[in-house]
Protein backbone atom coordinates (compact mmCIF):
# COMPACT_ATOMS: atom_id res chain seq x y z
CA UNK A 1 0.00 0.00 0.00
CA UNK A 2 2.80 2.38 0.85
CA UNK A 3 4.51 1.40 -2.42
CA UNK A 4 1.31 2.31 -4.28
CA UNK A 5 1.08 5.62 -2.47
CA UNK A 6 4.76 6.26 -3.34
CA UNK A 7 3.98 5.65 -7.02
CA UNK A 8 0.90 7.88 -6.85
CA UNK A 9 2.84 10.57 -5.06
CA UNK A 10 5.55 10.36 -7.72
CA UNK A 11 3.00 10.47 -10.56
CA UNK A 12 1.06 13.39 -9.11
CA UNK A 13 4.31 15.11 -8.22
CA UNK A 14 5.19 18.14 -6.21
CA UNK A 15 4.20 21.28 -8.08
CA UNK A 16 6.69 23.30 -6.01
CA UNK A 17 9.56 20.92 -6.70
CA UNK A 18 8.74 20.75 -10.40
CA UNK A 19 9.43 24.44 -10.79
CA UNK A 20 12.98 24.41 -9.49
CA UNK A 21 14.42 22.95 -12.70
CA UNK A 22 13.92 25.08 -15.85
CA UNK A 23 11.35 23.30 -18.00
CA UNK A 24 12.77 23.59 -21.49
CA UNK A 25 15.78 22.35 -23.39
CA UNK A 26 16.69 20.00 -26.22
CA UNK A 27 16.72 17.07 -23.79
CA UNK A 28 12.93 17.28 -23.58
CA UNK A 29 12.60 16.84 -27.34
CA UNK A 30 15.25 14.11 -27.39
CA UNK A 31 13.49 12.12 -24.68
CA UNK A 32 10.11 12.48 -26.34
CA UNK A 33 11.43 11.47 -29.73
CA UNK A 34 13.57 8.58 -28.47
CA UNK A 35 10.72 7.15 -26.40
CA UNK A 36 8.21 7.48 -29.25
CA UNK A 37 10.53 5.97 -31.88
CA UNK A 38 11.57 3.12 -29.63
CA UNK A 39 7.99 2.37 -28.62
CA UNK A 40 7.02 2.28 -32.30
CA UNK A 41 9.81 -0.24 -32.99
CA UNK A 42 8.95 -2.18 -29.85
CA UNK A 43 5.41 -2.74 -31.14
CA UNK A 44 6.84 -4.37 -34.28
CA UNK A 45 9.34 -6.44 -32.32
CA UNK A 46 6.54 -7.57 -30.04
CA UNK A 47 4.30 -8.42 -32.98
CA UNK A 48 7.12 -10.36 -34.63
CA UNK A 49 7.82 -12.26 -31.47
CA UNK A 50 4.17 -13.12 -30.84
CA UNK A 51 3.56 -14.15 -34.45
CA UNK A 52 6.68 -16.30 -34.47
CA UNK A 53 5.54 -17.84 -31.21
CA UNK A 54 2.13 -18.68 -32.65
CA UNK A 55 3.76 -20.20 -35.71
CA UNK A 56 6.20 -22.25 -33.65
CA UNK A 57 3.38 -23.49 -31.45
CA UNK A 58 1.25 -24.46 -34.42
CA UNK A 59 4.06 -26.19 -36.26
CA UNK A 60 5.23 -27.77 -33.07
CA UNK A 61 1.93 -29.09 -31.76
CA UNK A 62 -0.61 -29.40 -34.57
CA UNK A 63 1.75 -30.80 -37.18
CA UNK A 64 3.75 -32.90 -34.76
CA UNK A 65 1.03 -35.53 -34.57
CA UNK A 66 0.10 -35.56 -38.23
CA UNK A 67 1.54 -37.21 -41.29
CA UNK A 68 0.57 -37.47 -44.93
CA UNK A 69 0.67 -40.40 -47.29
CA UNK A 70 0.84 -39.55 -50.95
CA UNK A 71 -0.35 -42.19 -53.43
CA UNK A 72 0.82 -41.80 -57.01
CA UNK A 73 -0.60 -44.56 -59.15
CA UNK A 74 -2.22 -45.00 -62.55
CA UNK A 75 -5.89 -43.99 -62.59
CA UNK A 76 -7.07 -47.60 -62.51
CA UNK A 77 -5.05 -48.49 -59.43
CA UNK A 78 -5.52 -45.35 -57.39
CA UNK A 79 -8.68 -46.38 -55.60
CA UNK A 80 -7.33 -49.87 -54.95
CA UNK A 81 -4.06 -48.61 -53.45
CA UNK A 82 -5.93 -45.99 -51.41
CA UNK A 83 -8.09 -48.77 -49.94
CA UNK A 84 -4.98 -50.84 -49.20
CA UNK A 85 -3.22 -47.95 -47.49
CA UNK A 86 -6.28 -47.19 -45.33
CA UNK A 87 -6.45 -50.86 -44.35
CA UNK A 88 -2.77 -50.85 -43.40
CA UNK A 89 -3.20 -47.68 -41.36
CA UNK A 90 -6.22 -49.14 -39.62
CA UNK A 91 -4.06 -51.92 -38.24
CA UNK A 92 -0.95 -49.88 -37.51
CA UNK A 93 -0.21 -49.22 -33.86
CA UNK A 94 0.25 -45.53 -33.14
CA UNK A 95 -2.22 -44.32 -35.77
CA UNK A 96 -5.20 -42.61 -34.16
CA UNK A 97 -7.13 -41.99 -37.36
CA UNK A 98 -6.68 -41.75 -41.10
CA UNK A 99 -8.78 -40.60 -44.00
CA UNK A 100 -8.41 -39.93 -47.69
CA UNK A 101 -8.79 -36.29 -48.59
CA UNK A 102 -11.67 -35.45 -50.90
CA UNK A 103 -11.21 -33.87 -54.33
CA UNK A 104 -12.57 -30.59 -52.93
CA UNK A 105 -10.02 -30.59 -50.10
CA UNK A 106 -7.18 -31.31 -52.51
CA UNK A 107 -8.45 -28.58 -54.80
CA UNK A 108 -8.45 -26.15 -51.87
CA UNK A 109 -4.83 -27.06 -51.15
CA UNK A 110 -3.81 -26.35 -54.74
CA UNK A 111 -5.89 -23.22 -55.12
CA UNK A 112 -3.22 -20.79 -53.86
CA UNK A 113 -0.90 -21.91 -56.65
CA UNK A 114 -3.27 -22.74 -59.54
CA UNK A 115 -6.26 -20.57 -58.73
CA UNK A 116 -9.89 -21.64 -58.32
CA UNK A 117 -11.85 -24.00 -60.59
CA UNK A 118 -8.93 -26.35 -61.06
CA UNK A 119 -10.27 -29.54 -62.72
CA UNK A 120 -8.70 -31.90 -60.22
CA UNK A 121 -10.50 -34.90 -61.67
CA UNK A 122 -8.93 -34.49 -65.08
CA UNK A 123 -5.38 -34.14 -63.78
CA UNK A 124 -3.06 -36.93 -62.61
CA UNK A 125 -2.95 -35.64 -59.07
CA UNK A 126 -1.86 -38.02 -56.34
CA UNK A 127 -4.34 -38.95 -53.60
CA UNK A 128 -3.45 -37.61 -50.15
CA UNK A 129 -4.23 -39.46 -46.96
CA UNK A 130 -4.27 -37.50 -43.73
CA UNK A 131 -2.90 -39.52 -40.83
CA UNK A 132 -3.30 -38.49 -37.18
CA UNK A 133 -0.95 -40.17 -34.75
CA UNK A 134 -1.42 -41.08 -31.14
CA UNK A 135 0.90 -39.28 -28.73
CA UNK A 136 3.15 -42.34 -28.75
CA UNK A 137 3.45 -42.16 -32.54
CA UNK A 138 3.99 -44.98 -35.01
CA UNK A 139 7.02 -46.81 -36.33
CA UNK A 140 7.66 -44.87 -39.54
CA UNK A 141 10.27 -47.32 -40.89
CA UNK A 142 7.98 -50.31 -40.35
CA UNK A 143 5.04 -48.52 -41.94
CA UNK A 144 7.14 -47.62 -44.99
CA UNK A 145 8.08 -51.27 -45.47
CA UNK A 146 4.44 -52.37 -45.29
CA UNK A 147 3.38 -49.63 -47.71
CA UNK A 148 6.13 -50.60 -50.16
CA UNK A 149 4.87 -54.17 -50.10
CA UNK A 150 1.12 -53.55 -50.40
CA UNK A 151 0.80 -50.14 -52.04
CA UNK A 152 3.95 -49.42 -54.08
CA UNK A 153 2.70 -45.96 -55.14
CA UNK A 154 2.34 -44.74 -51.50
CA UNK A 155 4.95 -42.49 -49.95
CA UNK A 156 4.87 -41.63 -46.25
CA UNK A 157 5.70 -38.04 -45.32
CA UNK A 158 5.82 -37.66 -41.54
CA UNK A 159 6.68 -33.91 -41.90
CA UNK A 160 9.80 -34.37 -39.82
CA UNK A 161 12.13 -33.32 -42.59
CA UNK A 162 10.61 -29.86 -43.08
CA UNK A 163 8.84 -29.34 -39.79
CA UNK A 164 11.87 -29.45 -37.51
CA UNK A 165 13.86 -26.65 -39.21
CA UNK A 166 10.70 -24.56 -39.49
CA UNK A 167 9.92 -24.92 -35.80
CA UNK A 168 13.56 -24.10 -35.03
CA UNK A 169 13.39 -21.05 -37.29
CA UNK A 170 10.15 -19.87 -35.70
CA UNK A 171 11.59 -20.38 -32.22
CA UNK A 172 14.68 -18.39 -33.16
CA UNK A 173 12.54 -15.67 -34.68
CA UNK A 174 10.60 -15.49 -31.43
CA UNK A 175 13.88 -15.27 -29.52
CA UNK A 176 15.11 -12.55 -31.87
CA UNK A 177 11.88 -10.65 -31.26
CA UNK A 178 12.45 -10.68 -27.50
CA UNK A 179 16.13 -9.86 -27.97
CA UNK A 180 15.05 -6.90 -30.09
CA UNK A 181 12.77 -5.79 -27.26
CA UNK A 182 15.67 -5.95 -24.81
CA UNK A 183 17.93 -4.04 -27.20
CA UNK A 184 15.23 -1.41 -27.67
CA UNK A 185 14.96 -1.04 -23.88
CA UNK A 186 18.76 -0.80 -23.61
CA UNK A 187 18.95 1.76 -26.43
CA UNK A 188 16.14 3.78 -24.84
CA UNK A 189 17.94 3.67 -21.50
CA UNK A 190 21.19 4.78 -23.16
CA UNK A 191 19.54 7.69 -24.95
CA UNK A 192 17.66 8.81 -21.86
CA UNK A 193 20.84 8.52 -19.81
CA UNK A 194 22.59 10.79 -22.30
CA UNK A 195 19.68 13.23 -22.23
CA UNK A 196 19.58 13.16 -18.43
CA UNK A 197 23.33 13.72 -18.20
CA UNK A 198 23.03 16.65 -20.60
CA UNK A 199 20.15 18.08 -18.57
CA UNK A 200 22.07 17.65 -15.32
CA UNK A 201 25.16 19.33 -16.79
CA UNK A 202 23.10 22.16 -18.25
CA UNK A 203 21.52 22.69 -14.84
CA UNK A 204 24.69 22.44 -12.76
CA UNK A 205 24.16 26.00 -11.51
CA UNK A 206 20.61 25.11 -10.44
CA UNK A 207 21.96 22.06 -8.60
CA UNK A 208 24.61 24.19 -6.85
CA UNK A 209 21.94 26.63 -5.67
CA UNK A 210 19.65 23.83 -4.49
CA UNK A 211 22.48 22.29 -2.53
CA UNK A 212 23.36 25.66 -1.04
CA UNK A 213 19.86 25.96 0.40
CA UNK A 214 19.88 22.44 1.84
CA UNK A 215 18.33 20.25 -0.87
CA UNK A 216 19.01 16.57 -0.47
CA UNK A 217 20.25 14.56 -3.45
CA UNK A 218 16.94 12.67 -3.52
CA UNK A 219 15.02 15.94 -3.92
CA UNK A 220 17.24 17.11 -6.78
CA UNK A 221 17.24 13.70 -8.46
CA UNK A 222 13.46 13.42 -8.20
CA UNK A 223 12.96 16.71 -10.01
CA UNK A 224 14.78 15.19 -12.99
CA UNK A 225 13.44 11.63 -12.61
CA UNK A 226 9.83 12.71 -12.69
CA UNK A 227 10.34 14.97 -15.69
CA UNK A 228 12.11 12.31 -17.77
CA UNK A 229 9.71 9.56 -16.72
CA UNK A 230 6.67 11.57 -17.74
CA UNK A 231 8.24 12.48 -21.09
CA UNK A 232 9.13 8.83 -21.73
CA UNK A 233 5.61 7.63 -20.82
CA UNK A 234 3.97 10.20 -23.10
CA UNK A 235 6.46 9.62 -25.94
CA UNK A 236 6.09 5.87 -25.46
CA UNK A 237 2.30 6.16 -25.58
CA UNK A 238 2.47 8.11 -28.82
CA UNK A 239 4.88 5.60 -30.40
CA UNK A 240 2.89 2.60 -29.18
CA UNK A 241 -0.40 3.99 -30.50
CA UNK A 242 1.17 4.72 -33.89
CA UNK A 243 2.74 1.25 -33.97
CA UNK A 244 -0.55 -0.43 -33.07
CA UNK A 245 -2.30 1.61 -35.74
CA UNK A 246 0.26 0.45 -38.29
CA UNK A 247 -0.25 -3.17 -37.20
CA UNK A 248 -4.00 -2.77 -37.40
CA UNK A 249 -3.73 -1.43 -40.95
CA UNK A 250 -1.71 -4.46 -42.07
CA UNK A 251 -3.64 -7.05 -44.13
CA UNK A 252 -5.43 -9.55 -41.94
CA UNK A 253 -4.11 -13.09 -41.65
CA UNK A 254 -4.97 -15.23 -44.69
CA UNK A 255 -3.97 -18.84 -45.26
CA UNK A 256 -2.62 -17.78 -48.65
CA UNK A 257 -0.56 -14.96 -47.17
CA UNK A 258 1.46 -17.24 -44.96
CA UNK A 259 3.57 -15.82 -42.15
CA UNK A 260 3.70 -12.16 -43.20
CA UNK A 261 -0.04 -11.52 -43.10
CA UNK A 262 -0.15 -13.18 -39.69
CA UNK A 263 2.36 -10.63 -38.38
CA UNK A 264 0.18 -8.75 -35.95
CA UNK A 265 -1.74 -9.06 -32.73
CA UNK A 266 -4.60 -11.46 -32.24
CA UNK A 267 -7.23 -11.41 -29.52
CA UNK A 268 -5.99 -10.41 -26.10
CA UNK A 269 -2.47 -9.88 -27.46
CA UNK A 270 -3.65 -6.37 -28.40
CA UNK A 271 -3.45 -5.54 -24.69
CA UNK A 272 0.29 -6.28 -24.48
CA UNK A 273 1.58 -3.23 -26.44
CA UNK A 274 -0.40 -1.01 -24.07
CA UNK A 275 2.28 -1.81 -21.48
CA UNK A 276 5.05 -0.39 -23.67
CA UNK A 277 4.60 3.24 -22.41
CA UNK A 278 4.80 1.97 -18.82
CA UNK A 279 7.96 0.04 -19.61
CA UNK A 280 9.37 3.16 -21.32
CA UNK A 281 8.56 5.12 -18.17
CA UNK A 282 10.20 2.53 -15.96
CA UNK A 283 13.32 2.45 -18.14
CA UNK A 284 13.46 6.27 -18.11
CA UNK A 285 12.97 6.38 -14.35
CA UNK A 286 15.78 3.91 -13.66
CA UNK A 287 18.12 5.46 -16.25
CA UNK A 288 17.54 8.98 -14.93
CA UNK A 289 17.86 7.91 -11.32
CA UNK A 290 21.20 6.20 -11.95
CA UNK A 291 22.47 9.13 -14.04
CA UNK A 292 21.32 11.68 -11.47
CA UNK A 293 22.76 9.84 -8.47
CA UNK A 294 26.08 9.35 -10.26
CA UNK A 295 26.27 12.95 -11.45
CA UNK A 296 25.26 14.39 -8.09
CA UNK A 297 27.90 12.27 -6.38
CA UNK A 298 30.53 13.45 -8.86
CA UNK A 299 29.46 17.07 -8.38
CA UNK A 300 30.04 16.92 -4.64
CA UNK B 1 22.85 10.44 10.00
CA UNK B 2 20.71 13.41 10.98
CA UNK B 3 22.18 16.56 12.52
CA UNK B 4 21.30 17.21 16.12
CA UNK B 5 20.41 20.59 17.57
CA UNK B 6 23.42 22.30 19.09
CA UNK B 7 23.78 22.30 22.81
CA UNK B 8 23.18 25.77 24.19
CA UNK B 9 26.46 27.52 24.92
CA UNK B 10 28.50 25.20 22.76
CA UNK B 11 30.09 26.71 19.65
CA UNK B 12 27.74 26.50 16.67
CA UNK B 13 30.78 26.15 14.40
CA UNK B 14 34.15 24.94 15.53
CA UNK B 15 37.29 24.45 13.47
CA UNK B 16 40.11 22.62 15.17
CA UNK B 17 43.56 22.79 13.62
CA UNK B 18 42.09 22.69 10.14
CA UNK B 19 44.16 22.64 6.96
CA UNK B 20 42.92 22.77 3.41
CA UNK B 21 44.99 21.97 0.35
CA UNK B 22 44.09 23.21 -3.08
CA UNK B 23 45.89 22.69 -6.38
CA UNK B 24 48.80 20.93 -4.72
CA UNK B 25 49.45 23.75 -2.25
CA UNK B 26 48.22 24.48 1.24
CA UNK B 27 45.64 27.28 1.23
CA UNK B 28 44.78 27.16 4.92
CA UNK B 29 46.90 25.78 7.72
CA UNK B 30 46.38 25.23 11.45
CA UNK B 31 43.11 27.15 11.49
CA UNK B 32 41.22 26.98 14.76
CA UNK B 33 38.01 28.90 15.32
CA UNK B 34 34.97 28.82 17.55
CA UNK B 35 31.78 30.69 16.70
CA UNK B 36 29.72 31.02 19.86
CA UNK B 37 25.92 31.38 19.59
CA UNK B 38 24.93 35.00 19.02
CA UNK B 39 28.44 36.20 18.23
CA UNK B 40 29.39 38.54 15.39
CA UNK B 41 32.56 38.00 13.35
CA UNK B 42 34.27 39.59 10.43
CA UNK B 43 36.68 37.56 8.34
CA UNK B 44 39.15 39.63 6.39
CA UNK B 45 42.28 39.18 4.37
CA UNK B 46 43.61 39.88 0.89
CA UNK B 47 41.98 38.44 -2.22
CA UNK B 48 42.87 34.78 -2.66
CA UNK B 49 43.82 34.39 1.00
CA UNK B 50 41.15 31.72 1.55
CA UNK B 51 38.18 33.64 3.02
CA UNK B 52 35.64 31.93 0.76
CA UNK B 53 37.30 28.55 1.37
CA UNK B 54 37.07 29.06 5.11
CA UNK B 55 33.38 29.95 4.83
CA UNK B 56 32.77 26.87 2.69
CA UNK B 57 34.45 24.74 5.33
CA UNK B 58 32.07 26.29 7.83
CA UNK B 59 28.95 25.08 6.04
CA UNK B 60 30.14 21.72 4.77
CA UNK B 61 30.61 22.70 1.12
CA UNK B 62 34.27 21.71 1.48
CA UNK B 63 35.93 19.20 3.75
CA UNK B 64 39.24 19.82 5.51
CA UNK B 65 42.32 17.93 4.41
CA UNK B 66 43.45 17.90 8.04
CA UNK B 67 41.89 18.79 11.37
CA UNK B 68 38.25 18.73 12.36
CA UNK B 69 35.21 20.87 11.53
CA UNK B 70 32.26 20.60 13.89
CA UNK B 71 28.87 22.09 13.01
CA UNK B 72 26.38 22.16 15.86
CA UNK B 73 28.55 19.69 17.78
CA UNK B 74 28.70 17.26 14.86
CA UNK B 75 31.86 16.31 13.00
CA UNK B 76 31.10 17.10 9.34
CA UNK B 77 33.27 14.19 8.23
CA UNK B 78 30.91 11.88 10.08
CA UNK B 79 27.81 13.16 8.29
CA UNK B 80 26.40 11.53 5.19
CA UNK B 81 25.17 13.58 2.23
CA UNK B 82 21.66 13.92 3.63
CA UNK B 83 23.13 14.94 6.96
CA UNK B 84 25.15 17.70 5.29
CA UNK B 85 22.04 18.87 3.41
CA UNK B 86 20.03 18.99 6.63
CA UNK B 87 22.86 20.86 8.34
CA UNK B 88 22.89 23.50 5.60
CA UNK B 89 19.27 24.31 6.42
CA UNK B 90 20.57 25.61 9.73
CA UNK B 91 23.23 27.78 8.12
CA UNK B 92 22.12 30.71 5.98
CA UNK B 93 24.63 31.61 3.30
CA UNK B 94 24.83 34.87 1.34
CA UNK B 95 27.16 34.85 -1.65
CA UNK B 96 28.63 37.83 -3.40
CA UNK B 97 27.02 36.66 -6.66
CA UNK B 98 23.83 35.72 -4.77
CA UNK B 99 23.30 32.46 -6.73
CA UNK B 100 19.65 32.67 -7.70
CA UNK B 101 17.54 30.52 -9.97
CA UNK B 102 16.94 33.04 -12.72
CA UNK B 103 13.75 31.37 -14.00
CA UNK B 104 12.02 31.76 -10.63
CA UNK B 105 10.61 35.00 -9.23
CA UNK B 106 12.26 36.80 -6.33
CA UNK B 107 9.53 35.46 -4.08
CA UNK B 108 10.17 31.87 -5.18
CA UNK B 109 13.91 32.29 -4.80
CA UNK B 110 13.48 33.56 -1.27
CA UNK B 111 11.15 30.62 -0.57
CA UNK B 112 13.53 28.07 -2.11
CA UNK B 113 14.84 26.71 1.23
CA UNK B 114 11.22 26.14 2.31
CA UNK B 115 10.48 24.32 -0.96
CA UNK B 116 13.43 21.93 -0.68
CA UNK B 117 12.60 21.25 2.96
CA UNK B 118 9.06 20.26 1.93
CA UNK B 119 7.18 23.15 3.56
CA UNK B 120 3.80 24.13 2.17
CA UNK B 121 4.34 27.56 0.64
CA UNK B 122 0.69 28.51 1.04
CA UNK B 123 0.95 27.95 4.77
CA UNK B 124 4.16 30.00 4.85
CA UNK B 125 2.81 32.84 2.69
CA UNK B 126 2.43 35.27 5.60
CA UNK B 127 5.98 34.65 6.85
CA UNK B 128 7.30 35.01 3.33
CA UNK B 129 5.50 38.30 2.86
CA UNK B 130 6.79 39.60 6.17
CA UNK B 131 10.36 38.62 5.30
CA UNK B 132 10.11 40.19 1.84
CA UNK B 133 8.92 43.40 3.45
CA UNK B 134 11.71 43.23 6.05
CA UNK B 135 14.32 43.37 3.30
CA UNK B 136 12.27 46.01 1.45
CA UNK B 137 11.47 43.92 -1.61
CA UNK B 138 7.71 43.58 -1.32
CA UNK B 139 7.24 45.58 -4.52
CA UNK B 140 9.75 43.34 -6.38
CA UNK B 141 8.38 39.98 -5.28
CA UNK B 142 7.21 38.96 -8.75
CA UNK B 143 10.34 40.20 -10.55
CA UNK B 144 12.96 37.83 -11.91
CA UNK B 145 16.47 38.03 -10.37
CA UNK B 146 18.14 39.51 -13.48
CA UNK B 147 15.74 42.46 -13.18
CA UNK B 148 17.03 43.40 -9.70
CA UNK B 149 19.74 45.91 -8.85
CA UNK B 150 22.87 44.78 -7.00
CA UNK B 151 21.52 45.91 -3.64
CA UNK B 152 18.15 44.31 -4.21
CA UNK B 153 19.84 41.05 -5.13
CA UNK B 154 21.89 41.08 -1.94
CA UNK B 155 18.81 41.77 0.18
CA UNK B 156 16.91 38.98 -1.58
CA UNK B 157 19.86 36.65 -0.94
CA UNK B 158 19.81 37.64 2.73
CA UNK B 159 16.08 36.98 2.93
CA UNK B 160 16.61 33.54 1.39
CA UNK B 161 19.45 32.86 3.83
CA UNK B 162 17.29 33.56 6.88
CA UNK B 163 13.89 32.20 5.83
CA UNK B 164 14.54 28.89 7.60
CA UNK B 165 15.47 30.83 10.73
CA UNK B 166 19.03 29.45 10.74
CA UNK B 167 21.30 29.55 13.76
CA UNK B 168 24.16 31.03 11.74
CA UNK B 169 24.39 33.41 8.81
CA UNK B 170 27.58 33.34 6.74
CA UNK B 171 28.03 36.12 4.20
CA UNK B 172 30.77 36.10 1.58
CA UNK B 173 31.59 39.65 0.42
CA UNK B 174 27.91 40.63 0.59
CA UNK B 175 28.70 44.28 -0.12
CA UNK B 176 31.19 43.64 -2.90
CA UNK B 177 28.91 44.78 -5.70
CA UNK B 178 26.83 47.47 -4.03
CA UNK B 179 27.28 51.09 -3.05
CA UNK B 180 28.04 52.35 0.46
CA UNK B 181 24.49 53.34 1.28
CA UNK B 182 23.17 49.91 0.30
CA UNK B 183 26.03 48.27 2.21
CA UNK B 184 24.94 50.10 5.33
CA UNK B 185 21.35 49.02 4.79
CA UNK B 186 22.43 45.40 4.43
CA UNK B 187 24.59 45.64 7.54
CA UNK B 188 21.62 47.03 9.47
CA UNK B 189 19.67 43.89 8.55
CA UNK B 190 22.56 41.65 9.61
CA UNK B 191 22.90 43.52 12.92
CA UNK B 192 19.18 43.10 13.49
CA UNK B 193 19.56 39.36 12.93
CA UNK B 194 22.44 39.30 15.40
CA UNK B 195 20.28 41.05 18.00
CA UNK B 196 17.76 38.25 17.43
CA UNK B 197 20.45 35.80 18.57
CA UNK B 198 21.82 34.67 15.22
CA UNK B 199 25.53 34.02 14.86
CA UNK B 200 26.94 36.11 12.03
CA UNK B 201 30.21 35.82 10.14
CA UNK B 202 30.95 38.16 7.25
CA UNK B 203 33.90 37.72 4.92
CA UNK B 204 34.94 41.08 3.54
CA UNK B 205 38.03 43.05 2.56
CA UNK B 206 36.17 46.34 3.10
CA UNK B 207 37.84 47.71 6.24
CA UNK B 208 35.68 50.85 6.28
CA UNK B 209 32.62 48.68 6.49
CA UNK B 210 34.11 46.73 9.38
CA UNK B 211 34.93 49.95 11.25
CA UNK B 212 31.43 51.31 10.74
CA UNK B 213 29.81 48.13 12.08
CA UNK B 214 32.18 47.82 15.03
CA UNK B 215 30.74 51.00 16.44
CA UNK B 216 27.36 49.28 16.71
CA UNK B 217 28.19 45.75 17.84
CA UNK B 218 30.90 43.86 19.64
CA UNK B 219 32.44 42.07 16.69
CA UNK B 220 35.55 39.94 16.50
CA UNK B 221 37.66 40.59 13.44
CA UNK B 222 39.65 37.65 12.13
CA UNK B 223 42.29 37.95 9.46
CA UNK B 224 43.75 35.27 7.22
CA UNK B 225 47.41 35.91 6.74
CA UNK B 226 49.99 33.47 5.40
CA UNK B 227 47.44 30.64 5.41
CA UNK B 228 46.75 31.11 9.11
CA UNK B 229 43.86 32.71 10.96
CA UNK B 230 44.70 35.50 13.38
CA UNK B 231 42.79 37.93 15.50
CA UNK B 232 43.09 41.32 13.81
CA UNK B 233 44.96 44.10 15.58
CA UNK B 234 43.84 47.35 17.11
CA UNK B 235 43.84 49.06 13.71
CA UNK B 236 40.42 47.48 13.31
Interface residues (C-beta under 8 A of the other chain):
Chain A: X16 X17 X19 X20 X22 X205 X206 X208 X209 X210 X211 X212 X213 X214 X215 X216 X217 X218 X219 X300
Chain B: X61 X81 X82 X85 X86 X87 X88 X89 X93 X95 X99 X100 X101 X103 X104 X108 X112 X113 X115 X116 X117 X121 X160 X164
